[in-house]
């Protein structure tokens, strides 16, 4: 059985514009998006550009859009019932080439929230307190939540992206951190995110990070 894979190709000299190129790929049970991309690269077109590293859903480098949904290519299996799939670069990121996006804007935004313990309080943490930040510590910073966010699309750089909010929530739930992280999130527009969008982003997250919980926490609501 063969599958038609429509893969985004950026136009030479213009990474913003691009078009989809079709490739016929032999399908086997359990085949992932990354498997298909590696086949294309090895057998059909060695110029296809994409990122991957661990192949275990841990490093967060292989995010792409599959039929309009942000996913990790290494852990997302192709549906054998579909004869055609579209693979594009993550939305809401500038494209460098083909499926490779520029993550520099994300790194620059991260600097603004001080993604580390600051004004550290000396305190003992029991098991219960340590568990509160655990769900947010699962974030692998893959960018899938950013790609799936309508708020990021509409507000661009005027609001914190979901990945920043998860990181802030991670430190809000750590009693050692001395910064007023909630005030930081409020200034970063956390209230722009509806509960419906936050729940959608939780479903999108490959690691199941409770983004909706982070948003509620930073809004000052019970969670």
C-alpha positions, -999 to +999 in steps of 0.1 A: +000+000+000+013+034-009+004+068+007+006+102-009+024+126+014+020+163+006+050+180+022+055+218+024+085+231+005+096+266+010+105+285-022+141+292-028+151+326-014+116+331+002+109+311+033+076+328+039+061+316+006+059+279-003+038+251-018+031+214-011+050+187-030+035+152-033+055+121-027+044+085-030+056+066+001+052+028+008+031+024+040+038-002+067+018-008+099+029+015+127+046+039+104+052+074+119+054+108+102+092+108+108+095+073+091+078+088+060+100+119+060+131+097+063+120+076+034+114+107+013+148+121+022+167+088+016+149+076-016+131+105-032+145+139-024+176+144-003+170+182-002+140+179+020+147+198+053+133+187+087+144+183+123+146+153+145+169+139+173+158+114+199+130+097+180+114+090+214+091+120+220+115+135+245+137+161+228+108+182+213+126+191+181+104+173+155+072+192+157+052+195+125+016+201+113-002+169+103-033+178+083-035+211+102-028+197+137+005+202+156+022+169+165+056+153+171+066+135+139+085+108+158+056+095+179+026+102+156+015+072+136+000+076+101-036+065+098-037+035+074-072+045+064-060+078+049-046+076+014-032+111+016-017+133+044-004+169+045+028+177+065+037+213+071+059+234+094+046+244+128+021+273+126+029+306+143+066+302+137+087+318+110+098+292+085+135+287+078+133+260+052+106+234+044+096+219+077+122+237+098+110+267+118+130+294+135+127+289+173+148+321+181+117+342+189+106+316+215+140+317+231+139+355+233+105+354+248+116+329+274+143+352+286+116+377+296+100+354+322+132+343+339+128+306+334+147+296+365+143+299+403+149+335+413+150+353+447+153+318+461+137+312+495+153+287+518+126+263+526+121+225+530+097+210+505+077+179+513+065+153+488+031+169+484+045+203+476+070+188+451+042+170+433+024+203+425+049+214+399+054+179+384+027+182+357+043+214+344+078+200+345+067+175+318+069+202+292+096+194+265+093+228+249+083+214+215+062+244+205+031+223+195+009+244+219+022+276+203+014+263+169-022+254+180-030+286+197-055+310+182-045+336+207-009+336+196-020+338+160-042+369+167-022+386+194+013+377+181+040+391+205+016+411+227+008+380+249+029+353+265+026+320+246+013+288+262+048+275+267+057+305+287+026+302+308+034+266+316+069+275+326+056+303+349+031+279+365+059+255+372+076+282+394+043+294+409+039+259+423+075+259+437+076+275+472+113+282+467+107+308+440+105+344+453+092+362+422+056+373+418+049+350+389+012+355+388+016+393+383+040+385+355+015+362+339-013+388+343+009+414+326+016+389+299-020+386+290-030+352+305-066+364+306-066+365+268-068+327+269-103+313+273-108+281+292-120+264+260-087+272+242-067+261+272-084+228+272-078+224+235-041+231+240-040+205+267-053+179+242-027+190+216+003+187+240+022+155+231+032+151+268-002+158+282+009+189+301-023+204+317-022+238+300-057+245+311-047+240+347-018+264+343-040+291+328-066+287+356-038+289+382-023+320+367-057+337+363-061+332+401-089+307+397-092+275+417-078+244+399 
